[in-house]
Amino acid sequence: MNSTKAYTLALLAVAALGPAASQTVSAESKEAVQGTVRAVIVLDSSDLASDFMTLAVTNTGLGRLAGSRAIVLPQRDLTDAMRSTRTGEVDVFIAPPHVTASALVHGYELVASTGAISKYVLVGSNQMKTVADLKGQRAYFPQQDSLRSYVARGLLAQEGLTTRSLKKVTYGQTSGAGLLTVAGGGADATVALESEWNEWSKSQKTPGHVLAVSRPMPGGLGVSVKKTLPANVKAAVVQWVTSPDFVIPGVQRFRPTSDAAPYEYVASLGIFTPAELAGVQRVEARTAYDLAEKGAKLVDVRTEKEYAAHHARGAVNLPYVEKSHKEIDFDAKQDKFDGLASLNKSDALIFYCNGAECWKSFKASKAARDAGYTHVYWLRGGFPEWAAQGLPSAP
């Protein structure tokens, strides 16, 4: 994107504030201003439609509706957008599903979305029959932090692969070049919307093969707000984005919603632990409690300090000392899990740590499975889910 387009996009975003805020789009505007609502509109530049995702909004200023100053800025740096979901420096995100999913994990709540549902496919050349065939092969994905690449890595991870398993990954600037690159022999796999694949496969004699399909997941954009914002500001955000005058060309209308469940799958595809682990049964907190009541052993693999502060009642503490990367193909030799040997291989074991972003229980469950333990359960939501359900805890 050239500087003129970026400047125009920034001005259009600020124009959405109406007369309530005529902030200058500059480095200084990134500084927190007390009493100011900060909103970011995150654009996925690998999306073919993103060049047209400029705001055409008048007379619906967020600042006026919220009764305070407001700054609205466009954001095309997806890496920085993901980072800012963790720091809390932004009050409102209008963003693609993976950014929204990250925000929801880090202190934000969903208030609106476009309601679109999408599915993605991992497509291989004619020689590729399964995801496993991609090991040592080449792939073309859009830019690294785009939604499509995010989904592609998740689909690889579900089959035990990472991008490091591939011979080469080319990250392009657009999503549309992937299928063309595979057809031309420049790559062995790519990722595409299922709808794009359906159209492509109709027009090609040898279109390739679908190797993996995502679950249905949110498409379009979601609107998330910081949980600590005053109720009147949250209401103002909903009023703002659902106003008839709030228009983002190429994007469906926003509708109010607080149903964040569809974003849980999106989150599982990214930096979080996978949704499933072959040979291990994933359970929710209530099921884990019922199993423990019937004799299963709860195993807290967090540190002794974390265990001492709070833990599931009846759990034993066997810390998993993690040195390896938080990836599917982690090197278990770098870690230490000496306590595993103290457990009976015929016992039902439920491993947990600090939630979906904590890899220790995933790795511990895998270690137990690989060591021949026959009844392994994984409480992926960990102690946070246990506590949120009001289940018995200690001390």
PLY file of the C-alpha trace (Angstrom):
ply
format ascii 1.0
element vertex 395
property float x
property float y
property float z
element edge 394
property int vertex1
property int vertex2
end_header
0.00 0.00 0.00
1.45 3.38 -0.97
1.70 6.33 1.42
-1.16 8.23 -0.25
-3.54 5.31 0.20
-2.46 4.84 3.81
-2.96 8.52 4.58
-6.38 8.53 2.89
-7.41 5.44 4.82
-6.35 7.06 8.08
-8.28 10.23 7.34
-11.39 8.26 6.46
-11.14 6.34 9.73
-10.81 9.53 11.75
-13.72 10.99 9.84
-15.84 8.27 11.39
-15.56 10.16 14.67
-17.49 13.12 13.36
-16.89 16.56 14.94
-16.36 14.98 18.35
-12.74 14.23 17.59
-10.44 15.79 15.01
-7.35 13.96 16.15
-4.15 14.06 14.07
-3.12 10.72 12.63
0.47 10.56 13.83
2.78 8.74 16.18
1.63 11.00 19.00
-1.94 9.73 18.62
-0.79 6.29 19.74
-0.15 7.56 23.22
-2.86 6.82 25.71
-5.03 9.84 26.43
-7.02 9.73 29.63
-10.74 9.79 28.95
-10.26 8.88 25.31
-11.79 5.80 23.68
-9.29 4.14 21.34
-10.66 2.00 18.51
-8.68 0.13 15.88
-10.01 -1.17 12.58
-7.76 -4.07 11.61
-7.47 -4.82 7.89
-6.05 -8.05 6.51
-3.99 -6.76 3.61
-3.70 -10.24 2.07
-7.44 -10.17 1.48
-8.28 -9.11 -2.06
-11.04 -6.86 -0.75
-8.94 -5.10 1.88
-7.91 -2.25 -0.41
-11.55 -1.20 -0.46
-12.14 -1.58 3.26
-12.22 2.15 3.92
-14.85 3.72 6.05
-17.61 5.80 4.54
-19.23 6.95 7.75
-20.77 10.30 8.57
-22.74 11.70 11.48
-22.19 8.61 13.63
-19.16 9.71 15.59
-18.13 7.27 18.30
-16.96 10.16 20.45
-20.33 11.86 20.29
-22.20 8.66 21.12
-19.87 7.75 23.98
-19.79 11.27 25.40
-16.01 11.39 25.32
-13.14 11.89 22.94
-12.42 9.01 20.59
-9.63 8.00 18.25
-10.25 5.49 15.47
-7.26 4.27 13.49
-6.78 1.74 10.69
-4.28 -1.03 11.34
-2.75 -3.18 8.60
0.08 -4.59 10.71
-1.50 -7.84 11.86
1.47 -8.73 14.05
1.07 -5.49 15.97
-2.68 -5.96 16.11
-2.25 -9.37 17.74
0.27 -7.90 20.17
-2.09 -5.11 21.18
-4.85 -7.61 22.04
-2.57 -8.79 24.84
-1.47 -5.40 26.15
-4.90 -3.82 26.57
-3.80 -0.56 24.96
-6.84 -0.53 22.65
-10.42 -0.21 23.88
-12.25 -1.42 20.79
-11.19 -3.85 18.06
-13.01 -4.12 14.74
-11.02 -6.99 13.35
-10.77 -10.29 11.46
-11.68 -13.47 13.36
-8.19 -14.42 14.55
-7.53 -10.98 16.03
-10.99 -10.98 17.61
-10.36 -14.45 19.05
-7.12 -13.28 20.65
-8.83 -10.23 22.12
-11.58 -12.39 23.64
-8.96 -14.42 25.47
-7.25 -11.32 26.84
-9.94 -9.32 28.60
-12.33 -8.31 25.83
-15.93 -9.26 25.11
-17.78 -9.60 21.83
-20.51 -7.03 21.15
-21.10 -7.31 17.40
-20.08 -9.16 14.26
-20.94 -9.34 10.59
-22.37 -12.79 11.18
-20.60 -14.35 8.21
-19.49 -17.99 8.39
-16.55 -19.32 6.38
-14.68 -22.58 5.85
-11.11 -22.91 4.62
-9.39 -25.74 2.79
-5.78 -26.82 2.62
-5.23 -27.67 -1.04
-2.43 -29.85 -2.37
-1.18 -30.55 -5.87
-2.29 -33.71 -7.66
0.63 -35.65 -6.15
-0.47 -34.79 -2.59
-3.15 -37.07 -1.12
-2.98 -36.32 2.62
-1.62 -33.61 4.90
1.17 -35.99 5.88
2.36 -35.92 2.25
3.29 -32.26 2.69
6.25 -33.06 4.90
9.34 -31.83 3.08
7.24 -30.10 0.41
6.62 -26.44 -0.56
3.69 -24.23 0.38
2.40 -20.81 -0.62
0.53 -18.88 2.06
-0.47 -15.21 2.30
1.46 -12.99 4.71
2.40 -14.73 7.94
-0.15 -13.10 10.24
-3.07 -13.14 7.82
-6.16 -15.13 8.74
-5.56 -17.61 5.93
-2.02 -18.39 7.04
-3.24 -18.60 10.62
-5.81 -21.21 9.57
-3.29 -23.06 7.39
-0.88 -23.46 10.31
-3.75 -24.70 12.44
-4.76 -27.32 9.86
-1.16 -28.50 9.64
-0.94 -28.63 13.43
-4.02 -30.82 13.73
-2.11 -33.45 11.74
1.09 -33.06 13.76
2.94 -30.79 11.33
4.21 -27.23 11.51
5.63 -24.94 8.86
9.04 -26.21 9.96
7.99 -29.61 8.64
7.86 -28.17 5.14
10.80 -27.69 2.82
9.86 -24.10 2.04
7.02 -21.69 2.74
6.56 -18.69 0.48
4.53 -15.90 2.04
2.83 -13.77 -0.61
1.04 -10.46 -0.47
-2.33 -11.65 -1.74
-4.59 -14.61 -1.12
-5.54 -15.08 -4.76
-2.12 -16.25 -5.95
-2.06 -19.49 -3.98
-4.14 -21.70 -6.25
-2.39 -20.26 -9.30
1.01 -20.98 -7.77
0.09 -24.61 -7.06
-1.33 -25.02 -10.57
1.87 -23.60 -12.05
4.10 -25.92 -10.06
5.56 -23.21 -7.88
4.19 -24.77 -4.69
2.75 -28.08 -3.53
0.05 -26.66 -1.26
-1.87 -23.52 -0.38
-4.89 -22.39 1.62
-8.13 -21.00 0.22
-11.73 -20.32 1.10
-13.85 -23.37 0.41
-16.02 -21.24 -1.89
-12.93 -20.18 -3.87
-11.82 -23.79 -4.18
-15.24 -24.86 -5.41
-15.14 -22.31 -8.20
-11.51 -23.06 -9.04
-11.98 -26.82 -9.21
-14.84 -26.43 -11.71
-12.61 -24.59 -14.16
-9.47 -26.77 -13.93
-8.79 -30.18 -15.46
-6.37 -31.10 -12.68
-7.19 -28.74 -9.80
-5.42 -30.74 -7.08
-6.84 -32.22 -3.89
-8.37 -30.91 -0.67
-6.14 -32.23 2.11
-7.93 -30.71 5.10
-11.02 -28.64 5.81
-11.54 -26.27 8.71
-14.68 -26.27 10.78
-17.20 -23.53 10.01
-15.79 -20.38 11.58
-16.59 -16.69 11.79
-15.82 -14.70 8.68
-15.91 -10.99 8.05
-15.19 -8.82 11.08
-15.98 -8.93 14.77
-16.27 -6.08 17.27
-14.80 -6.62 20.71
-14.57 -4.16 23.59
-12.53 -4.13 26.76
-14.54 -5.68 29.58
-13.65 -2.83 31.92
-15.21 -0.12 29.73
-18.25 1.63 31.22
-21.58 0.19 30.12
-22.55 3.40 28.34
-19.39 3.27 26.22
-20.02 -0.38 25.27
-23.56 0.56 24.27
-22.21 3.48 22.23
-19.87 1.16 20.33
-22.76 -1.14 19.41
-24.86 1.83 18.34
-21.97 3.15 16.28
-21.14 -0.01 14.33
-24.78 -1.01 13.76
-25.83 2.43 12.56
-27.16 2.47 8.95
-24.45 5.03 8.18
-21.59 2.78 9.31
-20.35 1.24 6.09
-17.23 -0.74 5.23
-17.44 -1.54 1.51
-17.30 -5.26 0.82
-18.22 -6.16 4.41
-21.66 -7.23 5.61
-23.59 -5.14 8.09
-22.76 -5.56 11.76
-25.32 -6.98 14.13
-25.22 -7.05 17.93
-24.09 -10.36 19.44
-22.35 -11.59 22.55
-21.94 -15.20 21.39
-18.19 -15.72 21.47
-18.34 -19.52 21.20
-17.57 -19.64 17.43
-14.26 -17.87 18.10
-12.99 -20.62 20.41
-12.15 -22.82 17.43
-10.35 -19.92 15.75
-8.25 -19.41 18.86
-7.33 -23.08 18.94
-5.76 -22.80 15.49
-3.20 -20.20 16.49
-0.75 -19.73 19.34
-3.00 -21.75 21.61
-2.77 -25.46 22.15
-4.53 -27.58 19.50
-8.17 -28.40 20.02
-7.45 -32.13 20.01
-4.62 -34.56 20.78
-4.77 -37.98 19.14
-4.92 -40.82 21.65
-5.92 -38.48 24.47
-9.47 -37.58 25.45
-10.03 -33.86 25.92
-12.51 -33.07 28.69
-14.19 -30.01 30.12
-13.95 -29.08 33.78
-17.30 -30.55 34.83
-16.46 -33.87 33.18
-13.02 -33.84 34.82
-14.69 -33.32 38.19
-17.08 -36.24 37.60
-14.18 -38.48 36.57
-12.21 -37.48 39.67
-15.21 -38.31 41.84
-15.12 -41.79 40.32
-11.42 -42.27 41.07
-9.50 -40.55 38.28
-6.38 -38.70 39.41
-6.10 -34.95 38.78
-2.53 -34.01 37.89
-1.56 -30.35 38.18
1.56 -29.85 36.04
2.06 -26.18 36.95
4.82 -24.90 39.22
4.80 -25.58 42.95
4.11 -21.88 43.58
1.06 -21.87 41.30
-0.19 -25.08 42.88
0.24 -23.70 46.38
-1.76 -20.58 45.52
-4.81 -22.43 44.16
-5.48 -25.85 42.67
-8.27 -28.30 41.99
-9.11 -30.06 45.24
-7.54 -33.51 45.36
-5.01 -32.81 42.60
-1.39 -33.88 42.91
1.36 -31.52 41.80
3.84 -32.97 39.30
5.46 -29.95 37.61
6.23 -30.18 33.91
9.47 -28.26 33.39
9.11 -26.75 29.94
12.10 -25.71 27.85
10.86 -26.69 24.38
8.94 -24.51 21.94
5.18 -24.17 22.21
4.55 -26.14 19.02
3.09 -29.47 18.00
6.49 -30.84 17.06
8.18 -29.72 20.28
11.36 -31.49 21.32
10.35 -33.38 24.46
14.03 -34.10 25.21
14.43 -30.46 26.18
11.77 -30.80 28.90
11.65 -32.59 32.25
8.67 -34.50 33.59
10.20 -36.74 36.19
6.96 -37.05 38.14
5.30 -39.06 35.39
7.11 -42.21 36.48
5.37 -42.03 39.88
1.95 -42.55 38.29
0.36 -45.95 37.73
-0.05 -46.68 34.03
-3.46 -48.24 34.56
-4.90 -45.22 36.41
-7.15 -42.67 34.77
-5.12 -39.46 34.67
-6.38 -35.91 34.07
-3.65 -33.40 33.25
-4.22 -29.66 33.56
-2.36 -26.36 33.80
-3.33 -22.72 33.12
-5.75 -22.93 30.23
-5.70 -23.13 26.46
-2.56 -21.01 26.14
-0.61 -23.22 28.53
1.22 -26.00 26.71
2.43 -27.89 29.79
-0.68 -30.06 30.15
-0.71 -30.75 26.39
2.91 -31.88 26.55
2.35 -33.86 29.74
-0.64 -35.64 28.20
1.39 -36.47 25.11
4.28 -37.71 27.27
1.91 -39.98 29.19
0.36 -41.30 26.00
3.74 -41.99 24.43
4.93 -43.72 27.62
2.10 -46.23 27.45
-0.41 -44.80 29.90
-3.79 -46.08 28.76
-6.38 -43.71 30.26
-5.18 -40.17 29.61
-7.47 -37.14 29.82
-6.59 -33.53 29.04
-8.38 -30.65 30.75
-7.41 -28.08 28.12
-9.22 -25.23 29.89
-7.09 -25.92 32.94
-7.54 -24.44 36.37
-9.09 -21.20 35.00
-12.00 -23.24 33.60
-12.21 -25.31 36.80
-12.42 -22.17 38.93
-14.87 -20.46 36.58
-17.20 -23.45 36.99
-17.09 -23.04 40.76
-15.67 -26.53 41.27
-13.95 -27.43 44.56
-10.54 -25.83 44.96
-7.83 -25.62 47.57
-6.51 -24.07 49.68
0 1
1 2
2 3
3 4
4 5
5 6
6 7
7 8
8 9
9 10
10 11
11 12
12 13
13 14
14 15
15 16
16 17
17 18
18 19
19 20
20 21
21 22
22 23
23 24
24 25
25 26
26 27
27 28
28 29
29 30
30 31
31 32
32 33
33 34
34 35
35 36
36 37
37 38
38 39
39 40
40 41
41 42
42 43
43 44
44 45
45 46
46 47
47 48
48 49
49 50
50 51
51 52
52 53
53 54
54 55
55 56
56 57
57 58
58 59
59 60
60 61
61 62
62 63
63 64
64 65
65 66
66 67
67 68
68 69
69 70
70 71
71 72
72 73
73 74
74 75
75 76
76 77
77 78
78 79
79 80
80 81
81 82
82 83
83 84
84 85
85 86
86 87
87 88
88 89
89 90
90 91
91 92
92 93
93 94
94 95
95 96
96 97
97 98
98 99
99 100
100 101
101 102
102 103
103 104
104 105
105 106
106 107
107 108
108 109
109 110
110 111
111 112
112 113
113 114
114 115
115 116
116 117
117 118
118 119
119 120
120 121
121 122
122 123
123 124
124 125
125 126
126 127
127 128
128 129
129 130
130 131
131 132
132 133
133 134
134 135
135 136
136 137
137 138
138 139
139 140
140 141
141 142
142 143
143 144
144 145
145 146
146 147
147 148
148 149
149 150
150 151
151 152
152 153
153 154
154 155
155 156
156 157
157 158
158 159
159 160
160 161
161 162
162 163
163 164
164 165
165 166
166 167
167 168
168 169
169 170
170 171
171 172
172 173
173 174
174 175
175 176
176 177
177 178
178 179
179 180
180 181
181 182
182 183
183 184
184 185
185 186
186 187
187 188
188 189
189 190
190 191
191 192
192 193
193 194
194 195
195 196
196 197
197 198
198 199
199 200
200 201
201 202
202 203
203 204
204 205
205 206
206 207
207 208
208 209
209 210
210 211
211 212
212 213
213 214
214 215
215 216
216 217
217 218
218 219
219 220
220 221
221 222
222 223
223 224
224 225
225 226
226 227
227 228
228 229
229 230
230 231
231 232
232 233
233 234
234 235
235 236
236 237
237 238
238 239
239 240
240 241
241 242
242 243
243 244
244 245
245 246
246 247
247 248
248 249
249 250
250 251
251 252
252 253
253 254
254 255
255 256
256 257
257 258
258 259
259 260
260 261
261 262
262 263
263 264
264 265
265 266
266 267
267 268
268 269
269 270
270 271
271 272
272 273
273 274
274 275
275 276
276 277
277 278
278 279
279 280
280 281
281 282
282 283
283 284
284 285
285 286
286 287
287 288
288 289
289 290
290 291
291 292
292 293
293 294
294 295
295 296
296 297
297 298
298 299
299 300
300 301
301 302
302 303
303 304
304 305
305 306
306 307
307 308
308 309
309 310
310 311
311 312
312 313
313 314
314 315
315 316
316 317
317 318
318 319
319 320
320 321
321 322
322 323
323 324
324 325
325 326
326 327
327 328
328 329
329 330
330 331
331 332
332 333
333 334
334 335
335 336
336 337
337 338
338 339
339 340
340 341
341 342
342 343
343 344
344 345
345 346
346 347
347 348
348 349
349 350
350 351
351 352
352 353
353 354
354 355
355 356
356 357
357 358
358 359
359 360
360 361
361 362
362 363
363 364
364 365
365 366
366 367
367 368
368 369
369 370
370 371
371 372
372 373
373 374
374 375
375 376
376 377
377 378
378 379
379 380
380 381
381 382
382 383
383 384
384 385
385 386
386 387
387 388
388 389
389 390
390 391
391 392
392 393
393 394
